[in-house]
Amino acid sequence: MSVEKTLMARSGSKCELCGSEDGLTVYQVPPVESGDATVSVLTCSTCHEQIKNPESMDINHWRCLNDSMWSTEPAVQVMAWRLLNRLQADWTQDLLDMLYLDDETMEWAKADGDGLSEDEVDKYIDSNGAELKAGDTVVLIKDLNVKGTSFVAKRGTAVRNIILSHGDPEHIEGKVNGQHIYILTKYVKKN
């Protein structure tokens, strides 16, 4: 069964955040390590657009989190926690005070830096001091021998759609010539 069909069955064909039935789409909750339903939520077009563009968030739309934060699905709980932290209103703080996440779910919720102070967030920094984000394109600044293979990733090679290694700001992941590799951030520069 596809991820979308699994989420449709799980949610009753409704947005798992606000309950709308319009323009439903799959949203993978970052950081994404797999694309399955356990790390995804079904969102309506309104929720999806506001998640992707935080500056367009309508605080009144998100009053629906009062209900969705009680979901038994960790991905929905993580999104509720992150959104409540982004909104920063009196009522959102009241909901955050009531919301309980187990340790593993809380670690996932904090993985993208929402709700943490600037000093608590792990920053992924390239060789020039630029901050790296998931999905960025970087260029290798040195030839790298790929362990376990006879393959050498050449200097100047672009690595697109990087993945940030969770909990380790000195490593990123990406594909070079179809091979998934781990790369030290000190050997790349942001493109």
Secondary structure in CASP SS format (residue, H / E / C, confidence):
PFRMAT SS
TARGET T0000
AUTHOR 0000-0000-0000
METHOD secondary structure of the structure
MODEL  1
M C 1.00
S C 1.00
V H 1.00
E H 1.00
K H 1.00
T H 1.00
L H 1.00
M H 1.00
A H 1.00
R H 1.00
S H 1.00
G C 1.00
S C 1.00
K C 1.00
C C 1.00
E C 1.00
L C 1.00
C C 1.00
G C 1.00
S C 1.00
E C 1.00
D C 1.00
G C 1.00
L C 1.00
T E 1.00
V E 1.00
Y E 1.00
Q E 1.00
V C 1.00
P C 1.00
P C 1.00
V C 1.00
E C 1.00
S C 1.00
G C 1.00
D C 1.00
A H 1.00
T H 1.00
V H 1.00
S E 1.00
V E 1.00
L E 1.00
T E 1.00
C C 1.00
S H 1.00
T H 1.00
C H 1.00
H H 1.00
E H 1.00
Q H 1.00
I H 1.00
K H 1.00
N C 1.00
P H 1.00
E H 1.00
S H 1.00
M C 1.00
D C 1.00
I C 1.00
N C 1.00
H H 1.00
W H 1.00
R H 1.00
C H 1.00
L H 1.00
N H 1.00
D H 1.00
S H 1.00
M C 1.00
W C 1.00
S C 1.00
T C 1.00
E C 1.00
P H 1.00
A H 1.00
V H 1.00
Q H 1.00
V H 1.00
M H 1.00
A H 1.00
W H 1.00
R H 1.00
L H 1.00
L H 1.00
N H 1.00
R H 1.00
L H 1.00
Q C 1.00
A C 1.00
D H 1.00
W H 1.00
T H 1.00
Q H 1.00
D H 1.00
L H 1.00
L H 1.00
D H 1.00
M H 1.00
L C 1.00
Y C 1.00
L C 1.00
D C 1.00
D H 1.00
E H 1.00
T H 1.00
M H 1.00
E H 1.00
W H 1.00
A H 1.00
K H 1.00
A C 1.00
D C 1.00
G C 1.00
D C 1.00
G C 1.00
L C 1.00
S C 1.00
E C 1.00
D C 1.00
E C 1.00
V C 1.00
D C 1.00
K C 1.00
Y E 1.00
I E 1.00
D C 1.00
S C 1.00
N C 1.00
G C 1.00
A C 1.00
E E 1.00
L E 1.00
K C 1.00
A C 1.00
G C 1.00
D C 1.00
T C 1.00
V E 1.00
V E 1.00
L E 1.00
I C 1.00
K C 1.00
D C 1.00
L E 1.00
N E 1.00
V C 1.00
K C 1.00
G C 1.00
T C 1.00
S C 1.00
F C 1.00
V E 1.00
A E 1.00
K C 1.00
R C 1.00
G C 1.00
T C 1.00
A E 1.00
V E 1.00
R C 1.00
N C 1.00
I C 1.00
I E 1.00
L E 1.00
S C 1.00
H C 1.00
G C 1.00
D C 1.00
P C 1.00
E C 1.00
H E 1.00
I E 1.00
E E 1.00
G E 1.00
K E 1.00
V E 1.00
N C 1.00
G C 1.00
Q E 1.00
H E 1.00
I E 1.00
Y E 1.00
I E 1.00
L E 1.00
T H 1.00
K H 1.00
Y H 1.00
V E 1.00
K E 1.00
K E 1.00
N C 1.00
END
